Each structure stands twice: as C-alpha cells, then as structure tokens.
Amino acid sequence: MQAHLDPLPVARRAGTLAVHSVEHILFTVPDITPAEAFYTAFGLEVKRAGPRIDLYAHGHSHCWMTVVANSQPKALQYVSFGIFAEDRPAFEAKIQALGIGCAPHPLATGDSGLWLRSPDGMPMQLLVCSKVSPSCKTPAHPVRVPARQTAAAHARSQCAKVFPRWLSHVLLFTPDVVRMLGFCDQVLGLRLSDRSGELVAFMHTPHGSDHHLLAFVKSDGPGLHHTSWDVGSLDEVGEGSEQMRSAGFPDGWGVGRHVLGSNYFYYARDPWVSFAEYSFDIDFVSPATDWVAGVYAPDDSFYLWGPAVPDWFVLNTEKPALPAV
C-alpha cells in the first residue's frame, strides 16, 4: 500500500515531534445496515462482522475507519494518530507531564498505543505504525476515453464506479476552535495551514501531508462533521456525486472548489447528517516546506465556486441534548 500512495520514500522533518497520519477513526451509529449501504455506495470496501463494519480503500490493506452499531445516536468515539517509533517515549513523557492520559477506549482493538483526552473530552490514540498519509502530492488519474471514441467525455452508461484511494483528512466539530488549535500544536505537533477567524481551521503534519490532515469547525459541542477521501480526477468527484444519488443518497453539497486547500469537492450526506467527501487535487505541504498560514474572512474563503451551501451542512447532530423545559 505505501508504495502505491508514495512514489517517493517516506520522509520526516528532522528534530520535530509530531504525529504523521490520521491512522484510524471509530464512531458509533444506531443501526449498522444503513452504514454498510452508504459506504458501499460511496466506493469503499466494507467488511462487516455483526454490528461492526471496517472500511478500506479497494485493493489496500489499511483499515481507515470503523463504524459500530450500539442503538444510540451517532457519536464519534475516538481518533487514532500514527507516530514514529522513535517518538513514542517523548509523546509518553508529554502526556504524563500534562496529566491528560486516559484509559484505552473499550471499542479499540489490537495495540492499545498511548491514550490521551482532548480538551473537548474525546479520547485520542497515538499508535506506532507506518505513515499512511501521502508523502508527496498525489497524481491525477488519466482521463478515461473509451476505445474508438474521439470525444473526451464518455457516455453515462460507460461510467466506471468511483473508488476512493485513501483518507485525506477528518473535520471535527468543536465548541472552541482556538483551544483545539493550541492543543494540536502543543501536544500533537500539528501546524496551522489556514483559518477563518474562530470559525474553522485547518492543520497539517510537518512530516508531510495534504493541506489539512485534521480540521475543526465551531459548533456547540464536539463531533464528526466529515471524512474526506481522495479520488483521482475532477470527473471522479462529479461521477461520485451521481453514484451516490443513483444509490439512493440524494442529499449533498457540491460539486465545487474550495479556497483553503484548493481541492474540488462533493460532500455526500450520510444517514446521520454528517458527510463523506470526494476530494481531488488538494494542496500538499512537504516536510521541507514552511507553510505560511493565512487568516481569511468567512465569505471570502469557504468555497471558490459551487452551489449554495445547504442550511444543514454545519448541523451537529452529536451535540448534547438540551435539558427538558
């Protein structure tokens, strides 16, 4: 898998303590059957075991995400980050010094790694593992032109199914964007890419990653807004949107192009009012790059072009229920 993702050898930024990848995320939903249908339609390889599904990019062995049914409203349970083996002692010492360690999450399996709790109260795992975030800007797929056809576009009936290549990033809700930026900088070693006031912010790893490996948007509670999955062309973003509508998932936002990150996008709304994004051609920050973070006005930075943003696009269904009146 690593050879497929990274034509160049994995590099790290010397003398820098930071996580290198989003290794895995896990969230829970009321019923696993709609989750299986949604992610199968999206183009991921879905492996089901009872009330649990593990999600893979087709043809690759890394499990990016797990969804577990527990008869409760959808909730993000934890995020796991990859670290280099030589950095584990330093991370362990930092967690102990700050007093932010926590017990392993009960739904986690395999190597327990190091566990800590974010300021929003969410468990996080630091796991020694191979770097699964790209180590260079990833290439586009060639344009698919059917044999004996001179036109660049193919017929709708000749569309191949879109299969995402890997997880690009995760965007989380938080009640305090600035607080989470400080935590991710000081504890995880992530660096600010760009932000829009205190509403949204994007962070990359100094060991090389897409423009954002992890991002935050302001809400009245924590939660998962979306996972973003890399595809190989703008056509695949558009064809992915058609793929989801044809499969019975008509709601989403896009096709469009972002300002911060520059990627083309389509967000498919899942059964719990969060999103899976098809993303193409996102900016890349190499280990040798000192990215200069920008601060942008919201109306000048959300998207460059595309349809109007639906009212429910920033709805956080994981926020704590209000007390009865």
Backbone torsions as a table, in degrees:
resi	resn	phi	psi	omega
1	MET	NA	-44.5	-176.8
2	GLN	-60.4	-39.3	178.4
3	ALA	-62.5	-34.7	179.0
4	HIS	-68.2	-41.6	-177.6
5	LEU	-74.5	-37.0	-167.7
6	ASP	-124.1	96.3	174.5
7	PRO	-61.7	-26.7	178.1
8	LEU	-101.5	153.8	179.5
9	PRO	-61.0	151.0	176.6
10	VAL	-64.5	131.6	177.9
11	ALA	-120.6	161.8	172.7
12	ARG	-134.1	157.8	177.0
13	ARG	-83.0	117.7	-174.1
14	ALA	-61.3	140.9	175.1
15	GLY	68.8	21.1	-175.1
16	THR	-124.0	124.1	178.7
17	LEU	-93.9	113.2	-178.9
18	ALA	-162.3	151.5	171.0
19	VAL	-65.8	153.9	-177.5
20	HIS	-111.1	-13.7	-175.7
21	SER	-156.2	155.0	156.9
22	VAL	-83.4	109.4	-173.1
23	GLU	-82.0	-34.5	-170.5
24	HIS	-171.5	147.7	167.4
25	ILE	-132.2	156.1	178.5
26	LEU	-137.6	130.6	171.9
27	PHE	-137.7	162.1	-176.7
28	THR	-113.2	151.5	-178.6
29	VAL	-138.6	164.6	-179.8
30	PRO	-64.9	-40.7	-171.7
31	ASP	-140.6	132.6	-174.8
32	ILE	-79.3	-22.5	-175.4
33	THR	-62.9	-46.1	176.0
34	PRO	-62.8	-33.2	177.8
35	ALA	-65.7	-43.1	178.2
36	GLU	-61.1	-43.5	-179.4
37	ALA	-66.2	-42.6	-177.1
38	PHE	-64.6	-50.6	-175.0
39	TYR	-74.8	-26.0	172.0
40	THR	-65.8	-45.9	177.3
41	ALA	-61.7	-35.5	-177.7
42	PHE	-66.8	-24.0	176.7
43	GLY	110.6	13.2	175.8
44	LEU	-92.1	157.1	173.8
45	GLU	-85.5	120.8	-173.6
46	VAL	-110.0	121.2	177.0
47	LYS	-112.7	117.5	-174.6
48	ARG	-104.7	138.5	172.7
49	ALA	-138.5	96.4	-178.6
50	GLY	63.5	-125.7	-177.8
51	PRO	-86.1	20.1	-173.3
52	ARG	-130.8	138.7	169.5
53	ILE	-124.8	141.0	173.0
54	ASP	-110.3	138.0	-172.0
55	LEU	-115.1	130.7	-177.1
56	TYR	-129.2	154.3	164.5
57	ALA	-78.8	140.7	-174.4
58	HIS	-58.6	130.2	176.6
59	GLY	86.4	5.7	-177.1
60	HIS	-129.8	151.8	-169.2
61	SER	-91.9	-9.5	-175.3
62	HIS	-81.9	130.1	175.7
63	CYS	-88.0	114.5	-176.5
64	TRP	-86.3	-30.2	-169.8
65	MET	-153.7	147.3	176.1
66	THR	-128.8	137.8	176.4
67	VAL	-123.5	131.1	-177.2
68	VAL	-125.4	134.2	176.6
69	ALA	-86.9	132.4	178.0
70	ASN	-138.5	15.9	178.1
71	SER	65.2	16.3	178.7
72	GLN	-116.8	161.9	176.4
73	PRO	-56.2	151.9	-178.4
74	LYS	-54.4	136.2	-179.1
75	ALA	-153.1	131.5	172.0
76	LEU	-69.5	130.2	-177.0
77	GLN	-99.8	-45.4	176.2
78	TYR	-164.2	162.4	172.7
79	VAL	-122.0	134.7	178.7
80	SER	-109.4	131.8	178.8
81	PHE	-113.6	143.5	176.0
82	GLY	-85.4	141.7	175.5
83	ILE	-132.7	159.0	174.5
84	PHE	-77.1	146.4	-176.5
85	ALA	-57.0	-40.0	-176.9
86	GLU	-69.4	-13.6	-178.9
87	ASP	-94.2	-9.1	-175.2
88	ARG	-59.2	-46.5	-179.1
89	PRO	-58.3	-39.4	-179.6
90	ALA	-67.4	-41.2	177.0
91	PHE	-64.5	-42.2	180.0
92	GLU	-61.0	-43.2	179.5
93	ALA	-64.3	-39.6	-179.7
94	LYS	-65.4	-44.4	179.1
95	ILE	-60.5	-43.7	179.2
96	GLN	-64.9	-42.8	-178.6
97	ALA	-63.9	-36.3	-178.6
98	LEU	-85.7	-10.9	179.4
99	GLY	65.4	37.7	-176.1
100	ILE	-113.6	11.5	178.2
101	GLY	-68.2	155.5	176.8
102	CYS	-147.3	169.3	179.7
103	ALA	-71.3	152.1	174.9
104	PRO	-56.7	144.9	179.0
105	HIS	-67.1	137.6	-177.1
106	PRO	-63.1	-20.2	178.8
107	LEU	-91.1	-4.9	178.7
108	ALA	-74.5	147.3	178.3
109	THR	-127.2	163.4	176.3
110	GLY	74.2	-149.5	-177.8
111	ASP	-59.6	123.9	-175.8
112	SER	-75.9	-22.3	178.5
113	GLY	61.7	-152.8	175.8
114	LEU	-105.2	136.5	-178.5
115	TRP	-118.7	137.8	177.8
116	LEU	-145.2	168.2	-178.2
117	ARG	-119.4	133.2	-179.9
118	SER	-76.5	167.6	176.2
119	PRO	-60.4	-22.4	176.3
120	ASP	-82.3	-1.8	178.6
121	GLY	90.0	4.8	-177.6
122	MET	-88.4	133.3	174.5
123	PRO	-65.9	143.0	174.2
124	MET	-131.5	147.3	-179.0
125	GLN	-119.0	136.7	171.8
126	LEU	-111.5	118.7	-170.8
127	LEU	-125.1	127.2	174.3
128	VAL	-68.1	120.4	-176.8
129	CYS	-164.4	171.3	176.4
130	SER	-66.4	150.0	178.0
131	LYS	-71.3	121.3	-179.2
132	VAL	-110.2	-8.2	169.4
133	SER	-77.2	148.7	-178.9
134	PRO	-59.4	147.5	177.2
135	SER	-105.7	6.9	171.9
136	CYS	-157.8	167.3	177.6
137	LYS	-64.6	130.6	-172.2
138	THR	-82.9	145.0	-173.7
139	PRO	-78.3	155.8	174.4
140	ALA	-79.8	152.8	170.9
141	HIS	-74.8	148.3	174.6
142	PRO	-65.9	151.4	176.9
143	VAL	-64.8	132.9	-178.6
144	ARG	-88.7	113.5	178.8
145	VAL	-119.7	118.9	-179.0
146	PRO	-59.8	152.6	179.2
147	ALA	-59.8	144.5	177.2
148	ARG	61.2	26.6	176.4
149	GLN	-128.3	125.8	-175.9
150	THR	-88.5	-21.1	179.7
151	ALA	-70.2	148.3	-178.4
152	ALA	-73.0	-32.2	-178.8
153	ALA	-90.2	143.4	175.7
154	HIS	-98.9	167.9	178.5
155	ALA	-70.3	155.4	179.5
156	ARG	-56.8	-36.8	-177.9
157	SER	-68.0	-15.4	-178.4
158	GLN	-100.3	8.4	176.9
159	CYS	-66.7	127.8	171.9
160	ALA	-83.2	153.4	178.8
161	LYS	-65.0	140.4	177.9
162	VAL	-82.9	127.7	177.1
163	PHE	-120.7	109.6	176.7
164	PRO	-56.2	150.8	-175.5
165	ARG	-91.7	-35.6	178.0
166	TRP	-172.5	170.1	177.2
167	LEU	-77.7	122.0	179.2
168	SER	-86.4	-48.3	-177.9
169	HIS	-163.1	172.2	178.6
170	VAL	-130.5	135.8	175.2
171	LEU	-115.4	127.8	-175.8
172	LEU	-113.1	145.5	167.1
173	PHE	-75.1	147.9	174.3
174	THR	-153.0	145.5	175.1
175	PRO	-76.0	-12.3	-176.4
176	ASP	-145.7	94.3	-178.0
177	VAL	-62.3	-44.2	-177.2
178	VAL	-62.4	-41.6	178.8
179	ARG	-62.6	-42.0	179.9
180	MET	-69.6	-33.4	174.9
181	LEU	-61.2	-44.9	179.1
182	GLY	-62.7	-42.5	179.0
183	PHE	-62.9	-47.2	-177.2
184	CYS	-67.6	-31.7	175.9
185	ASP	-70.8	-51.9	-172.6
186	GLN	-76.2	-34.2	-174.0
187	VAL	-100.5	-48.1	-175.9
188	LEU	-90.4	-16.3	179.5
189	GLY	80.7	9.7	177.7
190	LEU	-72.6	156.7	-177.4
191	ARG	-122.7	146.0	-179.1
192	LEU	-68.3	130.9	173.5
193	SER	-93.7	-58.6	178.6
194	ASP	-156.9	161.7	177.4
195	ARG	-150.6	163.0	173.4
196	SER	-124.7	92.8	-178.4
197	GLY	55.0	-133.5	177.0
198	GLU	-105.8	19.4	-177.0
199	LEU	-93.8	-42.3	-176.2
200	VAL	-151.6	145.7	-179.8
201	ALA	-149.5	150.2	-173.9
202	PHE	-128.2	136.8	-174.7
203	MET	-131.0	145.4	177.3
204	HIS	-122.6	165.2	173.3
205	THR	-92.5	138.1	177.1
206	PRO	-67.0	-8.2	176.9
207	HIS	-85.8	6.9	177.2
208	GLY	101.7	118.0	177.9
209	SER	-164.0	173.0	168.9
210	ASP	-58.4	165.0	-177.9
211	HIS	-44.8	-39.3	171.6
212	HIS	-137.6	130.4	172.9
213	LEU	-93.1	-33.8	-178.5
214	LEU	-142.7	140.1	-179.8
215	ALA	-141.8	161.4	-177.7
216	PHE	-135.0	142.3	173.9
217	VAL	-130.6	140.2	-174.4
218	LYS	-70.6	137.0	176.9
219	SER	-150.1	-176.5	177.3
220	ASP	-95.2	14.0	175.3
221	GLY	-173.8	168.1	178.5
222	PRO	-75.9	167.8	177.5
223	GLY	159.7	178.3	178.2
224	LEU	-100.7	120.1	173.9
225	HIS	-86.2	-54.8	177.7
226	HIS	-158.8	157.6	164.9
227	THR	-106.6	144.8	-177.0
228	SER	-119.5	131.6	-172.6
229	TRP	-121.4	127.3	-177.4
230	ASP	-72.6	133.7	170.3
231	VAL	-126.3	171.5	-165.7
232	GLY	-96.2	2.3	-179.3
233	SER	-166.2	162.3	172.9
234	LEU	-63.6	-37.3	175.6
235	ASP	-56.9	-40.9	-179.2
236	GLU	-67.8	-30.8	173.1
237	VAL	-62.7	-49.7	-179.9
238	GLY	-65.3	-43.2	180.0
239	GLU	-68.2	-31.1	174.8
240	GLY	-63.5	-39.7	178.2
241	SER	-62.6	-41.2	176.8
242	GLU	-66.3	-37.8	178.7
243	GLN	-58.6	-43.0	-178.9
244	MET	-72.0	-40.8	177.8
245	ARG	-62.2	-42.6	179.9
246	SER	-64.6	-27.3	-178.8
247	ALA	-86.6	1.3	177.5
248	GLY	96.8	18.9	176.6
249	PHE	-121.6	79.2	-169.3
250	PRO	-79.8	-18.0	-171.7
251	ASP	-90.6	138.0	177.9
252	GLY	-178.9	-175.5	176.5
253	TRP	-131.8	134.0	-178.0
254	GLY	123.5	-176.8	5.6
255	VAL	-76.7	145.6	179.3
256	GLY	-158.0	-173.5	176.6
257	ARG	-132.4	132.8	178.1
258	HIS	-78.5	158.3	169.2
259	VAL	-88.1	-54.5	-178.0
260	LEU	-83.6	107.3	-173.5
261	GLY	107.0	-26.7	174.7
262	SER	70.6	-0.2	-172.5
263	ASN	-76.8	152.3	169.0
264	TYR	-81.5	146.3	-170.7
265	PHE	-144.3	155.0	158.6
266	TYR	-145.3	128.2	178.7
267	TYR	-103.8	116.9	174.5
268	ALA	-91.0	126.0	-179.8
269	ARG	-79.1	129.2	-178.5
270	ASP	-88.0	177.6	-176.9
271	PRO	-66.6	-6.8	-176.8
272	TRP	-115.1	14.6	178.3
273	VAL	64.3	34.2	161.8
274	SER	-116.3	-170.5	-166.0
275	PHE	-140.4	152.5	166.1
276	ALA	-119.1	125.9	-174.0
277	GLU	-105.2	131.5	163.3
278	TYR	-84.3	126.4	-176.1
279	SER	-130.2	136.1	178.3
280	PHE	-135.1	137.0	169.6
281	ASP	66.5	46.6	176.7
282	ILE	-76.7	150.8	175.9
283	ASP	-60.3	152.1	179.5
284	PHE	-123.5	140.0	178.0
285	VAL	-114.8	111.5	-177.2
286	SER	-81.1	163.2	177.4
287	PRO	-59.9	-24.7	-178.5
288	ALA	-88.9	-2.3	-174.9
289	THR	-96.0	130.9	169.4
290	ASP	-96.7	88.9	-175.7
291	TRP	-67.7	131.8	178.0
292	VAL	-92.3	110.0	-177.2
293	ALA	-70.3	141.3	177.2
294	GLY	-109.8	154.8	174.0
295	VAL	-118.3	121.0	-169.3
296	TYR	-121.9	149.7	172.6
297	ALA	-70.0	142.2	-177.5
298	PRO	-55.8	-43.1	-176.3
299	ASP	-76.4	-3.4	179.7
300	ASP	-111.9	4.4	-169.5
301	SER	-138.7	-9.3	-173.7
302	PHE	-69.2	-50.3	176.3
303	TYR	-154.9	150.4	-178.1
304	LEU	-80.1	-45.6	175.3
305	TRP	-153.7	159.2	-179.5
306	GLY	144.9	179.3	179.7
307	PRO	-71.7	165.9	177.3
308	ALA	-59.6	148.4	-177.8
309	VAL	-76.2	125.7	177.4
310	PRO	-63.3	149.1	179.7
311	ASP	-59.1	-31.0	-175.5
312	TRP	-87.3	6.0	-175.4
313	PHE	-67.2	-30.9	179.8
314	VAL	-111.0	26.2	177.0
315	LEU	-78.5	125.8	179.0
316	ASN	-101.8	102.2	-179.5
317	THR	-80.9	-2.6	179.3
318	GLU	-94.6	-4.0	-176.1
319	LYS	-62.6	149.4	-179.6
320	PRO	-59.5	142.0	179.7
321	ALA	-65.2	142.4	177.7
322	LEU	-73.2	146.4	179.3
323	PRO	-64.1	147.3	178.9
324	ALA	-64.3	142.9	-179.7
325	VAL	-97.9	NA	NA
